[in-house]
Amino acid sequence: MRQIVSVPSTTLRIQGDLTNLLMNYVALVAGVPTRMHFTDHYYIERVIADKETGKPKTIKSLVFWVDELGGVDCARTFSILSQKLSAHMTPFLPDKEYGGYDFVITQIGEGFLKDWNVQPIKRPEES
């Protein structure tokens, strides 16, 4: 049985899934598979610190609207800063093909060396 525990007002931790929800964002936890369904996407520009120089640089971030998290209805966003993770999702962007799939994304490792395992799971077609 899944318990929902409320902690400070900007964080909700769903025990069982152990996926952090920060405000309306889905944040992955290393080693924990997170299943999501996406309904739309867009790009935004973000300013981050360059990992080598520490100086600010602008990157393009892929953002998805999430309507199901772990099989439960929600209204969240999932923002991708990593080019590695974004590359896993790019083939599903034309015609919003991602809408026909659930994605189980597992972050592997921490920091600059982290990677992701992405498993697309075809959803049953609605009649």
N, CA, C and O atoms as a GROMACS GRO file, in nm:
protein
  508
    1MET      N    1   0.083  -0.118   0.000
    1MET     CA    2   0.000   0.000   0.000
    1MET      C    3   0.088   0.124   0.000
    1MET      O    4   0.188   0.129   0.072
    2ARG      N    5   0.053   0.223  -0.078
    2ARG     CA    6   0.130   0.345  -0.094
    2ARG      C    7   0.087   0.447   0.009
    2ARG      O    8  -0.032   0.473   0.027
    3GLN      N    9   0.184   0.507   0.078
    3GLN     CA   10   0.156   0.613   0.173
    3GLN      C   11   0.202   0.744   0.114
    3GLN      O   12   0.306   0.750   0.048
    4ILE      N   13   0.126   0.850   0.138
    4ILE     CA   14   0.170   0.983   0.097
    4ILE      C   15   0.201   1.059   0.225
    4ILE      O   16   0.117   1.073   0.314
    5VAL      N   17   0.323   1.108   0.232
    5VAL     CA   18   0.369   1.179   0.350
    5VAL      C   19   0.399   1.322   0.311
    5VAL      O   20   0.476   1.346   0.218
    6SER      N   21   0.340   1.415   0.379
    6SER     CA   22   0.363   1.555   0.349
    6SER      C   23   0.480   1.605   0.432
    6SER      O   24   0.485   1.584   0.553
    7VAL      N   25   0.573   1.672   0.366
    7VAL     CA   26   0.686   1.735   0.432
    7VAL      C   27   0.684   1.882   0.393
    7VAL      O   28   0.580   1.926   0.344
    8PRO      N   29   0.785   1.961   0.410
    8PRO     CA   30   0.772   2.105   0.384
    8PRO      C   31   0.689   2.136   0.260
    8PRO      O   32   0.686   2.058   0.165
    9SER      N   33   0.624   2.249   0.262
    9SER     CA   34   0.520   2.283   0.166
    9SER      C   35   0.558   2.267   0.019
    9SER      O   36   0.468   2.254  -0.064
   10THR      N   37   0.685   2.268  -0.016
   10THR     CA   38   0.722   2.255  -0.157
   10THR      C   39   0.762   2.114  -0.196
   10THR      O   40   0.800   2.090  -0.311
   11THR      N   41   0.755   2.018  -0.103
   11THR     CA   42   0.801   1.882  -0.134
   11THR      C   43   0.698   1.780  -0.091
   11THR      O   44   0.638   1.792   0.016
   12LEU      N   45   0.677   1.680  -0.175
   12LEU     CA   46   0.592   1.567  -0.142
   12LEU      C   47   0.670   1.443  -0.178
   12LEU      O   48   0.722   1.433  -0.289
   13ARG      N   49   0.679   1.349  -0.088
   13ARG     CA   50   0.752   1.226  -0.116
   13ARG      C   51   0.653   1.111  -0.114
   13ARG      O   52   0.587   1.087  -0.013
   14ILE      N   53   0.642   1.040  -0.225
   14ILE     CA   54   0.552   0.927  -0.234
   14ILE      C   55   0.632   0.804  -0.197
   14ILE      O   56   0.718   0.761  -0.273
   15GLN      N   57   0.604   0.747  -0.082
   15GLN     CA   58   0.677   0.630  -0.039
   15GLN      C   59   0.626   0.509  -0.115
   15GLN      O   60   0.506   0.494  -0.135
   16GLY      N   61   0.714   0.427  -0.156
   16GLY     CA   62   0.681   0.314  -0.242
   16GLY      C   63   0.740   0.342  -0.379
   16GLY      O   64   0.808   0.257  -0.436
   17ASP      N   65   0.715   0.462  -0.432
   17ASP     CA   66   0.777   0.504  -0.557
   17ASP      C   67   0.906   0.578  -0.526
   17ASP      O   68   1.001   0.573  -0.605
   18LEU      N   69   0.912   0.646  -0.414
   18LEU     CA   70   1.026   0.728  -0.373
   18LEU      C   71   1.064   0.833  -0.475
   18LEU      O   72   1.181   0.872  -0.483
   19THR      N   73   0.969   0.880  -0.553
   19THR     CA   74   0.995   0.985  -0.649
   19THR      C   75   0.963   1.118  -0.584
   19THR      O   76   0.854   1.138  -0.532
   20ASN      N   77   1.059   1.210  -0.587
   20ASN     CA   78   1.036   1.342  -0.529
   20ASN      C   79   0.953   1.428  -0.621
   20ASN      O   80   0.975   1.431  -0.742
   21LEU      N   81   0.860   1.499  -0.565
   21LEU     CA   82   0.782   1.598  -0.639
   21LEU      C   83   0.815   1.734  -0.578
   21LEU      O   84   0.777   1.761  -0.464
   22LEU      N   85   0.883   1.817  -0.651
   22LEU     CA   86   0.918   1.949  -0.604
   22LEU      C   87   0.826   2.048  -0.672
   22LEU      O   88   0.837   2.073  -0.792
   23MET      N   89   0.735   2.105  -0.595
   23MET     CA   90   0.628   2.189  -0.648
   23MET      C   91   0.555   2.106  -0.753
   23MET      O   92   0.495   2.005  -0.718
   24ASN      N   93   0.559   2.146  -0.879
   24ASN     CA   94   0.491   2.068  -0.983
   24ASN      C   95   0.589   1.995  -1.073
   24ASN      O   96   0.554   1.957  -1.184
   25TYR      N   97   0.711   1.975  -1.026
   25TYR     CA   98   0.813   1.908  -1.106
   25TYR      C   99   0.834   1.766  -1.056
   25TYR      O  100   0.824   1.739  -0.936
   26VAL      N  101   0.864   1.676  -1.148
   26VAL     CA  102   0.903   1.541  -1.111
   26VAL      C  103   1.056   1.539  -1.109
   26VAL      O  104   1.121   1.573  -1.208
   27ALA      N  105   1.113   1.498  -0.996
   27ALA     CA  106   1.259   1.486  -0.984
   27ALA      C  107   1.293   1.339  -0.965
   27ALA      O  108   1.237   1.273  -0.877
   28LEU      N  109   1.383   1.288  -1.047
   28LEU     CA  110   1.422   1.148  -1.037
   28LEU      C  111   1.512   1.125  -0.917
   28LEU      O  112   1.587   1.214  -0.877
   29VAL      N  113   1.502   1.006  -0.860
   29VAL     CA  114   1.588   0.964  -0.751
   29VAL      C  115   1.676   0.852  -0.805
   29VAL      O  116   1.625   0.757  -0.864
   30ALA      N  117   1.807   0.862  -0.785
   30ALA     CA  118   1.900   0.762  -0.839
   30ALA      C  119   1.860   0.621  -0.796
   30ALA      O  120   1.835   0.595  -0.678
   31GLY      N  121   1.854   0.531  -0.895
   31GLY     CA  122   1.824   0.392  -0.869
   31GLY      C  123   1.676   0.358  -0.856
   31GLY      O  124   1.641   0.241  -0.841
   32VAL      N  125   1.589   0.458  -0.862
   32VAL     CA  126   1.446   0.435  -0.845
   32VAL      C  127   1.374   0.453  -0.979
   32VAL      O  128   1.372   0.564  -1.032
   33PRO      N  129   1.315   0.346  -1.035
   33PRO     CA  130   1.241   0.359  -1.161
   33PRO      C  131   1.118   0.448  -1.141
   33PRO      O  132   1.044   0.432  -1.044
   34THR      N  133   1.097   0.541  -1.233
   34THR     CA  134   0.984   0.632  -1.227
   34THR      C  135   0.905   0.619  -1.356
   34THR      O  136   0.958   0.642  -1.464
   35ARG      N  137   0.777   0.580  -1.344
   35ARG     CA  138   0.692   0.560  -1.462
   35ARG      C  139   0.605   0.683  -1.484
   35ARG      O  140   0.534   0.728  -1.394
   36MET      N  141   0.614   0.738  -1.607
   36MET     CA  142   0.541   0.860  -1.641
   36MET      C  143   0.474   0.847  -1.777
   36MET      O  144   0.519   0.772  -1.863
   37HIS      N  145   0.365   0.922  -1.793
   37HIS     CA  146   0.301   0.937  -1.924
   37HIS      C  147   0.301   1.086  -1.957
   37HIS      O  148   0.266   1.170  -1.874
   38PHE      N  149   0.341   1.117  -2.081
   38PHE     CA  150   0.353   1.256  -2.125
   38PHE      C  151   0.241   1.291  -2.223
   38PHE      O  152   0.202   1.209  -2.306
   39THR      N  153   0.191   1.414  -2.213
   39THR     CA  154   0.084   1.459  -2.303
   39THR      C  155   0.128   1.569  -2.398
   39THR      O  156   0.066   1.589  -2.502
   40ASP      N  157   0.233   1.641  -2.364
   40ASP     CA  158   0.280   1.751  -2.448
   40ASP      C  159   0.425   1.781  -2.410
   40ASP      O  160   0.474   1.734  -2.307
   41HIS      N  161   0.492   1.859  -2.494
   41HIS     CA  162   0.630   1.898  -2.464
   41HIS      C  163   0.657   2.038  -2.518
   41HIS      O  164   0.584   2.088  -2.604
   42TYR      N  165   0.762   2.098  -2.467
   42TYR     CA  166   0.809   2.227  -2.516
   42TYR      C  167   0.955   2.243  -2.475
   42TYR      O  168   1.007   2.164  -2.395
   43TYR      N  169   1.019   2.343  -2.528
   43TYR     CA  170   1.157   2.374  -2.493
   43TYR      C  171   1.163   2.508  -2.422
   43TYR      O  172   1.088   2.600  -2.455
   44ILE      N  173   1.253   2.520  -2.325
   44ILE     CA  174   1.281   2.648  -2.263
   44ILE      C  175   1.433   2.665  -2.254
   44ILE      O  176   1.507   2.567  -2.257
   45GLU      N  177   1.476   2.789  -2.245
   45GLU     CA  178   1.618   2.816  -2.225
   45GLU      C  179   1.644   2.836  -2.077
   45GLU      O  180   1.568   2.904  -2.009
   46ARG      N  181   1.751   2.776  -2.029
   46ARG     CA  182   1.791   2.789  -1.889
   46ARG      C  183   1.937   2.830  -1.882
   46ARG      O  184   2.018   2.793  -1.967
   47VAL      N  185   1.968   2.907  -1.781
   47VAL     CA  186   2.107   2.944  -1.756
   47VAL      C  187   2.158   2.855  -1.644
   47VAL      O  188   2.101   2.853  -1.534
   48ILE      N  189   2.266   2.782  -1.672
   48ILE     CA  190   2.327   2.694  -1.573
   48ILE      C  191   2.476   2.725  -1.564
   48ILE      O  192   2.530   2.797  -1.648
   49ALA      N  193   2.542   2.672  -1.463
   49ALA     CA  194   2.688   2.687  -1.451
   49ALA      C  195   2.755   2.580  -1.535
   49ALA      O  196   2.722   2.462  -1.522
   50ASP      N  197   2.848   2.618  -1.620
   50ASP     CA  198   2.925   2.523  -1.700
   50ASP      C  199   3.004   2.434  -1.604
   50ASP      O  200   3.070   2.485  -1.513
   51LYS      N  201   2.999   2.301  -1.624
   51LYS     CA  202   3.064   2.210  -1.531
   51LYS      C  203   3.216   2.219  -1.533
   51LYS      O  204   3.281   2.179  -1.436
   52GLU      N  205   3.275   2.270  -1.640
   52GLU     CA  206   3.420   2.280  -1.647
   52GLU      C  207   3.472   2.416  -1.601
   52GLU      O  208   3.572   2.424  -1.530
   53THR      N  209   3.403   2.523  -1.642
   53THR     CA  210   3.451   2.658  -1.611
   53THR      C  211   3.380   2.722  -1.493
   53THR      O  212   3.432   2.815  -1.432
   54GLY      N  213   3.260   2.672  -1.461
   54GLY     CA  214   3.182   2.732  -1.353
   54GLY      C  215   3.110   2.859  -1.396
   54GLY      O  216   3.036   2.919  -1.317
   55LYS      N  217   3.131   2.900  -1.521
   55LYS     CA  218   3.067   3.023  -1.571
   55LYS      C  219   2.927   2.992  -1.622
   55LYS      O  220   2.900   2.879  -1.665
   56PRO      N  221   2.838   3.091  -1.618
   56PRO     CA  222   2.702   3.069  -1.667
   56PRO      C  223   2.699   3.041  -1.818
   56PRO      O  224   2.774   3.100  -1.895
   57LYS      N  225   2.611   2.948  -1.857
   57LYS     CA  226   2.588   2.926  -1.999
   57LYS      C  227   2.440   2.894  -2.018
   57LYS      O  228   2.374   2.848  -1.925
   58THR      N  229   2.390   2.920  -2.138
   58THR     CA  230   2.249   2.899  -2.168
   58THR      C  231   2.234   2.765  -2.241
   58THR      O  232   2.306   2.736  -2.337
   59ILE      N  233   2.140   2.685  -2.194
   59ILE     CA  234   2.111   2.558  -2.259
   59ILE      C  235   1.961   2.552  -2.292
   59ILE      O  236   1.880   2.624  -2.234
   60LYS      N  237   1.928   2.463  -2.386
   60LYS     CA  238   1.788   2.438  -2.419
   60LYS      C  239   1.743   2.315  -2.342
   60LYS      O  240   1.807   2.210  -2.350
   61SER      N  241   1.634   2.328  -2.267
   61SER     CA  242   1.584   2.220  -2.185
   61SER      C  243   1.452   2.169  -2.243
   61SER      O  244   1.364   2.247  -2.276
   62LEU      N  245   1.440   2.036  -2.255
   62LEU     CA  246   1.317   1.972  -2.301
   62LEU      C  247   1.227   1.948  -2.180
   62LEU      O  248   1.270   1.889  -2.081
   63VAL      N  249   1.102   1.995  -2.189
   63VAL     CA  250   1.007   1.983  -2.077
   63VAL      C  251   0.884   1.907  -2.125
   63VAL      O  252   0.830   1.936  -2.232
   64PHE      N  253   0.840   1.810  -2.047
   64PHE     CA  254   0.719   1.734  -2.077
   64PHE      C  255   0.611   1.764  -1.974
   64PHE      O  256   0.640   1.784  -1.856
   65TRP      N  257   0.486   1.767  -2.020
   65TRP     CA  258   0.371   1.768  -1.930
   65TRP      C  259   0.345   1.623  -1.891
   65TRP      O  260   0.337   1.536  -1.978
   66VAL      N  261   0.332   1.595  -1.763
   66VAL     CA  262   0.309   1.461  -1.711
   66VAL      C  263   0.166   1.454  -1.658
   66VAL      O  264   0.128   1.532  -1.571
   67ASP      N  265   0.085   1.361  -1.713
   67ASP     CA  266  -0.052   1.346  -1.663
   67ASP      C  267  -0.072   1.221  -1.579
   67ASP      O  268  -0.175   1.205  -1.514
   68GLU      N  269   0.028   1.130  -1.580
   68GLU     CA  270   0.025   1.012  -1.494
   68GLU      C  271   0.166   0.988  -1.440
   68GLU      O  272   0.264   0.989  -1.514
   69LEU      N  273   0.173   0.966  -1.311
   69LEU     CA  274   0.300   0.935  -1.245
   69LEU      C  275   0.278   0.809  -1.164
   69LEU      O  276   0.199   0.808  -1.069
   70GLY      N  277   0.348   0.703  -1.200
   70GLY     CA  278   0.331   0.575  -1.132
   70GLY      C  279   0.189   0.521  -1.143
   70GLY      O  280   0.141   0.453  -1.053
   71GLY      N  281   0.121   0.552  -1.255
   71GLY     CA  282  -0.015   0.504  -1.277
   71GLY      C  283  -0.123   0.588  -1.211
   71GLY      O  284  -0.241   0.554  -1.220
   72VAL      N  285  -0.085   0.697  -1.145
   72VAL     CA  286  -0.180   0.784  -1.076
   72VAL      C  287  -0.190   0.917  -1.152
   72VAL      O  288  -0.088   0.973  -1.190
   73ASP      N  289  -0.312   0.966  -1.172
   73ASP     CA  290  -0.331   1.094  -1.240
   73ASP      C  291  -0.260   1.206  -1.165
   73ASP      O  292  -0.260   1.209  -1.042
   74CYS      N  293  -0.200   1.296  -1.241
   74CYS     CA  294  -0.132   1.411  -1.181
   74CYS      C  295  -0.127   1.524  -1.283
   74CYS      O  296  -0.169   1.506  -1.398
   75ALA      N  297  -0.078   1.637  -1.242
   75ALA     CA  298  -0.053   1.750  -1.331
   75ALA      C  299   0.084   1.804  -1.293
   75ALA      O  300   0.096   1.892  -1.208
   76ARG      N  301   0.188   1.752  -1.356
   76ARG     CA  302   0.327   1.785  -1.324
   76ARG      C  303   0.404   1.812  -1.452
   76ARG      O  304   0.353   1.791  -1.562
   77THR      N  305   0.527   1.858  -1.438
   77THR     CA  306   0.617   1.869  -1.551
   77THR      C  307   0.745   1.794  -1.519
   77THR      O  308   0.784   1.780  -1.403
   78PHE      N  309   0.810   1.746  -1.625
   78PHE     CA  310   0.937   1.676  -1.614
   78PHE      C  311   1.034   1.747  -1.706
   78PHE      O  312   1.018   1.743  -1.828
   79SER      N  313   1.134   1.811  -1.650
   79SER     CA  314   1.229   1.892  -1.725
   79SER      C  315   1.361   1.817  -1.740
   79SER      O  316   1.415   1.764  -1.644
   80ILE      N  317   1.411   1.813  -1.863
   80ILE     CA  318   1.534   1.739  -1.894
   80ILE      C  319   1.644   1.840  -1.929
   80ILE      O  320   1.634   1.912  -2.028
   81LEU      N  321   1.748   1.842  -1.848
   81LEU     CA  322   1.864   1.927  -1.875
   81LEU      C  323   1.972   1.851  -1.951
   81LEU      O  324   2.048   1.911  -2.027
   82SER      N  325   1.978   1.722  -1.930
   82SER     CA  326   2.084   1.639  -1.987
   82SER      C  327   2.061   1.611  -2.136
   82SER      O  328   1.951   1.573  -2.176
   83GLN      N  329   2.166   1.630  -2.215
   83GLN     CA  330   2.157   1.595  -2.357
   83GLN      C  331   2.146   1.444  -2.375
   83GLN      O  332   2.081   1.398  -2.469
   84LYS      N  333   2.210   1.366  -2.285
   84LYS     CA  334   2.201   1.220  -2.292
   84LYS      C  335   2.057   1.173  -2.276
   84LYS      O  336   2.008   1.092  -2.356
   85LEU      N  337   1.989   1.224  -2.175
   85LEU     CA  338   1.850   1.183  -2.151
   85LEU      C  339   1.759   1.237  -2.260
   85LEU      O  340   1.667   1.167  -2.305
   86SER      N  341   1.783   1.358  -2.302
   86SER     CA  342   1.703   1.417  -2.410
   86SER      C  343   1.713   1.334  -2.538
   86SER      O  344   1.615   1.319  -2.611
   87ALA      N  345   1.831   1.279  -2.566
   87ALA     CA  346   1.851   1.196  -2.685
   87ALA      C  347   1.764   1.070  -2.682
   87ALA      O  348   1.722   1.021  -2.786
   88HIS      N  349   1.738   1.016  -2.563
   88HIS     CA  350   1.649   0.900  -2.551
   88HIS      C  351   1.507   0.936  -2.593
   88HIS      O  352   1.434   0.852  -2.646
   89MET      N  353   1.467   1.061  -2.569
   89MET     CA  354   1.329   1.102  -2.592
   89MET      C  355   1.305   1.159  -2.732
   89MET      O  356   1.192   1.157  -2.780
   90THR      N  357   1.409   1.208  -2.797
   90THR     CA  358   1.396   1.274  -2.927
   90THR      C  359   1.322   1.192  -3.033
   90THR      O  360   1.242   1.249  -3.106
   91PRO      N  361   1.344   1.060  -3.044
   91PRO     CA  362   1.271   0.984  -3.147
   91PRO      C  363   1.119   0.984  -3.128
   91PRO      O  364   1.045   0.955  -3.223
   92PHE      N  365   1.071   1.016  -3.008
   92PHE     CA  366   0.928   1.014  -2.980
   92PHE      C  367   0.861   1.151  -2.997
   92PHE      O  368   0.739   1.163  -2.983
   93LEU      N  369   0.940   1.254  -3.028
   93LEU     CA  370   0.885   1.389  -3.038
   93LEU      C  371   0.799   1.413  -3.163
   93LEU      O  372   0.695   1.478  -3.152
   94PRO      N  373   0.839   1.362  -3.283
   94PRO     CA  374   0.755   1.388  -3.400
   94PRO      C  375   0.612   1.335  -3.378
   94PRO      O  376   0.592   1.222  -3.334
   95ASP      N  377   0.517   1.419  -3.410
   95ASP     CA  378   0.375   1.385  -3.395
   95ASP      C  379   0.338   1.343  -3.253
   95ASP      O  380   0.238   1.274  -3.232
   96LYS      N  381   0.418   1.384  -3.156
   96LYS     CA  382   0.393   1.353  -3.015
   96LYS      C  383   0.370   1.203  -2.992
   96LYS      O  384   0.279   1.163  -2.919
   97GLU      N  385   0.454   1.123  -3.056
   97GLU     CA  386   0.442   0.977  -3.043
   97GLU      C  387   0.451   0.930  -2.898
   97GLU      O  388   0.398   0.824  -2.864
   98TYR      N  389   0.516   1.007  -2.812
   98TYR     CA  390   0.529   0.971  -2.671
   98TYR      C  391   0.393   0.952  -2.604
   98TYR      O  392   0.385   0.884  -2.501
   99GLY      N  393   0.287   1.011  -2.659
   99GLY     CA  394   0.153   0.996  -2.601
   99GLY      C  395   0.103   0.853  -2.602
   99GLY      O  396   0.015   0.818  -2.524
  100GLY      N  397   0.158   0.769  -2.689
  100GLY     CA  398   0.118   0.629  -2.696
  100GLY      C  399   0.200   0.537  -2.606
  100GLY      O  400   0.187   0.415  -2.613
  101TYR      N  401   0.284   0.596  -2.522
  101TYR     CA  402   0.374   0.518  -2.437
  101TYR      C  403   0.373   0.570  -2.293
  101TYR      O  404   0.345   0.687  -2.268
  102ASP      N  405   0.404   0.481  -2.201
  102ASP     CA  406   0.450   0.518  -2.068
  102ASP      C  407   0.601   0.503  -2.074
  102ASP      O  408   0.653   0.419  -2.147
  103PHE      N  409   0.670   0.585  -1.998
  103PHE     CA  410   0.816   0.577  -1.994
  103PHE      C  411   0.860   0.549  -1.850
  103PHE      O  412   0.823   0.620  -1.757
  104VAL      N  413   0.938   0.443  -1.835
  104VAL     CA  414   0.999   0.413  -1.706
  104VAL      C  415   1.143   0.462  -1.716
  104VAL      O  416   1.224   0.406  -1.791
  105ILE      N  417   1.174   0.565  -1.640
  105ILE     CA  418   1.307   0.627  -1.645
  105ILE      C  419   1.375   0.604  -1.511
  105ILE      O  420   1.321   0.636  -1.405
  106THR      N  421   1.495   0.547  -1.517
  106THR     CA  422   1.573   0.521  -1.397
  106THR      C  423   1.705   0.594  -1.410
  106THR      O  424   1.782   0.571  -1.503
  107GLN      N  425   1.731   0.683  -1.316
  107GLN     CA  426   1.860   0.752  -1.312
  107GLN      C  427   1.963   0.658  -1.251
  107GLN      O  428   1.938   0.595  -1.148
  108ILE      N  429   2.078   0.647  -1.316
  108ILE     CA  430   2.186   0.561  -1.269
  108ILE      C  431   2.302   0.651  -1.230
  108ILE      O  432   2.359   0.720  -1.315
  109GLY      N  433   2.337   0.650  -1.103
  109GLY     CA  434   2.449   0.731  -1.055
  109GLY      C  435   2.408   0.873  -1.020
  109GLY      O  436   2.290   0.910  -1.027
  110GLU      N  437   2.508   0.951  -0.982
  110GLU     CA  438   2.488   1.089  -0.940
  110GLU      C  439   2.589   1.179  -1.009
  110GLU      O  440   2.686   1.131  -1.068
  111GLY      N  441   2.567   1.308  -1.002
  111GLY     CA  442   2.662   1.405  -1.053
  111GLY      C  443   2.677   1.402  -1.204
  111GLY      O  444   2.585   1.365  -1.277
  112PHE      N  445   2.795   1.442  -1.250
  112PHE     CA  446   2.819   1.457  -1.394
  112PHE      C  447   2.830   1.323  -1.467
  112PHE      O  448   2.819   1.320  -1.590
  113LEU      N  449   2.852   1.215  -1.396
  113LEU     CA  450   2.866   1.085  -1.459
  113LEU      C  451   2.736   1.006  -1.466
  113LEU      O  452   2.736   0.891  -1.512
  114LYS      N  453   2.626   1.065  -1.421
  114LYS     CA  454   2.500   0.989  -1.420
  114LYS      C  455   2.452   0.959  -1.561
  114LYS      O  456   2.484   1.029  -1.657
  115ASP      N  457   2.375   0.853  -1.569
  115ASP     CA  458   2.318   0.807  -1.695
  115ASP      C  459   2.173   0.770  -1.667
  115ASP      O  460   2.128   0.779  -1.552
  116TRP      N  461   2.100   0.730  -1.769
  116TRP     CA  462   1.960   0.696  -1.753
  116TRP      C  463   1.926   0.571  -1.831
  116TRP      O  464   1.977   0.550  -1.942
  117ASN      N  465   1.841   0.489  -1.773
  117ASN     CA  466   1.782   0.377  -1.843
  117ASN      C  467   1.640   0.420  -1.875
  117ASN      O  468   1.564   0.455  -1.784
  118VAL      N  469   1.603   0.419  -2.003
  118VAL     CA  470   1.471   0.463  -2.045
  118VAL      C  471   1.400   0.346  -2.113
  118VAL      O  472   1.449   0.292  -2.212
  119GLN      N  473   1.286   0.306  -2.058
  119GLN     CA  474   1.206   0.196  -2.114
  119GLN      C  475   1.071   0.250  -2.159
  119GLN      O  476   0.986   0.282  -2.076
  120PRO      N  477   1.049   0.260  -2.291
  120PRO     CA  478   0.915   0.297  -2.338
  120PRO      C  479   0.825   0.174  -2.335
  120PRO      O  480   0.864   0.067  -2.381
  121ILE      N  481   0.706   0.190  -2.282
  121ILE     CA  482   0.609   0.081  -2.274
  121ILE      C  483   0.483   0.125  -2.349
  121ILE      O  484   0.417   0.221  -2.311
  122LYS      N  485   0.451   0.052  -2.456
  122LYS     CA  486   0.334   0.085  -2.539
  122LYS      C  487   0.207   0.077  -2.456
  122LYS      O  488   0.185  -0.021  -2.385
  123ARG      N  489   0.124   0.181  -2.464
  123ARG     CA  490  -0.004   0.182  -2.394
  123ARG      C  491  -0.110   0.114  -2.480
  123ARG      O  492  -0.102   0.119  -2.603
  124PRO      N  493  -0.208   0.051  -2.417
  124PRO     CA  494  -0.316  -0.008  -2.498
  124PRO      C  495  -0.390   0.101  -2.575
  124PRO      O  496  -0.412   0.211  -2.523
  125GLU      N  497  -0.426   0.070  -2.698
  125GLU     CA  498  -0.497   0.169  -2.779
  125GLU      C  499  -0.639   0.183  -2.730
  125GLU      O  500  -0.707   0.085  -2.700
  126GLU      N  501  -0.683   0.310  -2.721
  126GLU     CA  502  -0.820   0.337  -2.678
  126GLU      C  503  -0.915   0.321  -2.794
  126GLU      O  504  -0.882   0.355  -2.908
  127SER      N  505  -1.032   0.269  -2.766
  127SER     CA  506  -1.129   0.248  -2.875
  127SER      C  507  -1.227   0.362  -2.885
  127SER      O  508  -1.315   0.360  -2.971
   0.00000   0.00000   0.00000
